Amino acid sequence: MIHEFRELIPVKTPLGAGYAMLLEAGEFDTYWTVVLDNSAVVTFTQEQIRISRSYTHGRGISDAKMRKIIKPKPSTRTPRSMGRMLRKT
């Protein structure tokens, strides 16, 4: 399967930062074709690619606001197994 992205995805590679433009998913590996910041077009395997700060995609969300959005909320509920243990004592 070959997928061409409508919007380029910012990525980090062993050769530097760039933008993923094409994804080719094979039976045993996935390949990403990336345009590096120096204009070179290189293909990398899945293990070599890391998506970098792409959560905003130009929507104006700051890092601080994103941290607040994804921050896990503390649970006030006692886990079910712990509740059973407390009832037995």
N, C-alpha and C positions, 0 to 999 in steps of 0.2 A: 504494500500500500504506500503510495506517495501522497503527501499532503503539503500543499503550498499555503503558507500563512497569509491571511489578508493583511494583518498588521505584523510588522517585524517584532520579534521577541528579543529583548536585551538579554545576552548570555555572557558568561565568563568561560573562557577556554584556556588550555595550556599555552596558547600563543597570544593571549590577551583578550580584551573585551571585543564584542561584536554583536551582530544581530542575526538571529536564526531566521532563515527564509524558507527552508524546505526540510521536511522530515520524511525519511524513508524507513518504514517499519518492515523488517524482514522476519523470517521464521526464527532466526537465532540471535539477531542483533538489530539495533535501531541506529540509524545514521542521521546526523544533523548537518545540513549545509549552512555554513555561517559566512556572512560578510564581515570580516574583521575591520576594526577602526582604520587600519592602514590600506583598506580597499581590496585586500586579498580575499578570495573566495576559497574556503577550505571545508572539507567534510570531516566530521569527528564522530566517534562512537558515543553511545549514550553515557558511558562512565566518565567521559572527558568534558561533559557539558554541565554547567550549573546556571540555572535561570537567576538573573540578578535583578533585584528590586523592581519587579514588573507588576506589583500589585496595584499601582496607581493607573498606569496606561494613560497618563495625562489627565486624570480626573481631579487633580489638585489635593489629594489626600497626603497630609504630612506624615513623617515617620512617627511622630508622637501620637497622632490621631489613630494611625494604623495599629500601634502597640496597644492602645486603649481598646480598639475594636476586637483584637484577637486575644487579649488577656483572658486567661481562664478565670471563670467566676468561682469563688470558693463554695464548696458544697456544705450545706448545713445539715444535710440528711445523713444519718448513720447508715453505713453500708449494711445491707441485709444480713450478711454473715455475722457482723459485729453485733447487730441487734439480737440475733439468736443467742449468741454467747452471753450477752448481758441479761437476758431473760432467765437463763439457766442458773445464774448465781443468786 
